[in-house]
Amino acid sequence: MVATSFSVDTPLLVTGFVRTQGIQGNWLWWCFAIGGVFSAFVFAQLWRRTEVMTDVELAQLRYSGRPAAALRGFRAVYMTVYANCLTMAWVILGMVKVFETAFDVGTLEATLFASGITLVYSMLSGLWGVVVTDLVQFALAMLGAIVLAVFAVDAVGGVSAMLDGLRTAGTPDALGFLPRVESEAPSTGTWWGDLLAWSATPLATFLVLITLQWWANKNADGGAVVIQRMAASRDERESVLATLWFQVANYALRPWPWILVALASLLLYPTMDDPELAYPQAMVDLLPVGLLGLMLAAFLAAFMSTLTSYINLSAAYLVNDLYRPFLVRGREDRHYVLAGRVASLLALAIGVGISFYATSISGLFLLLLALGAGIGLVYIARWFWWRVNAWSEISAMVASSVIGAALQLSPQWGGPTFPFASKVFLNILGSTAVWIAVTYATPPASMDRLTEFYRRVRPPGWRPNCPPSSASRSNNAAAAGNRL
């Protein structure tokens, strides 16, 4: 799980955050640790009990009839094109930036080289090969990150000299773990303008992140890649322990070598047009030839460990949740393996295409958060509230994407420029209103399906009676409400 979330883009992203916002800028992704701990103690065992292959497969276990089938197929495409391909795009962009800094190669050559190697063995090995190679590649990548941190801190005279230098250079805010409470926004003369201006301050962003963002995003009940690992664990106990260890290692231990390099880079390279390039530039300038080769190999390993996971997951979505159950049924396994390889190629091609038009890893990261800010609550609610149905999820995904895109494009339409915190809050508000209204306007899943789901998963808060006799069964909302 940790290896999958660590790619070549991650240290570049962290470096960009630290150089532009200080250490506290990392709360843009540290906030997800809150939801991660919640997932470890609540959702890890539930996902293991489902025995699904992907999170999308849950649709036909939790819901019934054509709406369940529609949700499964819709979400397979949605998660592949929207979530996975955007993620692959910024992963590829990170590797391209490293290659362009270290070697005299163009974007096309760097992209085809790195992606081509990864695609081949991902198509050949499947999930088992991805997990095994992740373990080795993660060890190599973290070793390289620690080595570079040692060289970077040494280049500025040690930790004490680095801290003194940052204070002397007039960048003490870079060391702040939390945003300053006294952050103020300029007055605009109107309450709406003042509110938007305040939402752009670091304090407002921090408050939105720790109160809303961690549960409102697409990873609210685990996240697709982590869910795939939860469901593949040996038993419920190992699923919980693995997910808990992931939270500690991913958020508390892993980022500090990158943060040290980012802080040192503020003294080594005070001005850079692209703050994310400071990390690979430090690699090229500070490491001797042999260690530079090791570091580049480590970065390529980290890149491949993440990209293979998303290639494999995208193929699983498209084949297991769309092609096999709805389009081409009853064929031999060999046929579906081949279909999975074609799906892998298709998903990667979309990710590569997006990466060619992107210039910033953090830009793609924030775009993904803004577009998906309204879907997390329905993912949580489906485990605790029997009334949530397939149309609830579909409407949440559509509403979140539409509202997020409208807020993202608002300056081009002559509207106000919404800061990130405002986009998240407004998207949550609008999307939640839509999916709750749709939930009450559409019937729940059948009583048979709800009872079967409860017996298999045992979600907390549900109290269904024993299965009713065939004469007393009813699928309407009132009867379902009485039995739950």
Secondary structure, DSSP 8 states (H G I E B T S, - for coil): -TTTT--THHHHHHHHHHHHH-GGGGHHHHTHHHHHHHIIIIIHHHHHHHT-SSGGGHHHHHS-HHHHHHHHHHHHHHIIIIIIHHHHHHHHHHHHHHHHHHSS--HHHHHHHHHHHHHHHHHHHHHHHHHHHHHHHHHHHHHHHHHHHHHHHHHTTSHHHHHHHHHHTT-GGGG-SS--TT------SSHHHHHHHHHTSHHHHHHHIIIIIHHHSTTTTS-HHHHHHHHHSSSHHHHHHHHHHHHIIIIIITTHHHHHHHHHHHHH-S--SSGGGHHHHHHHHHS-HHHHHHHHHHHHHHHHHHHHHHHHHHHHHHIIIIIIIIIS-S--HHHHHHHHHHHHHHHHHHHHHHHHH---HHHHHHHHHHHTTTSHHHHHHHHH-TT--HHHHHHHHHHHHHHHHHHHTGGGGT-----HHHHHHHHHHHHHHHHHHHHHHS----HHHHHHHHHHH--TT----S---TTT---SHHHHHHH-
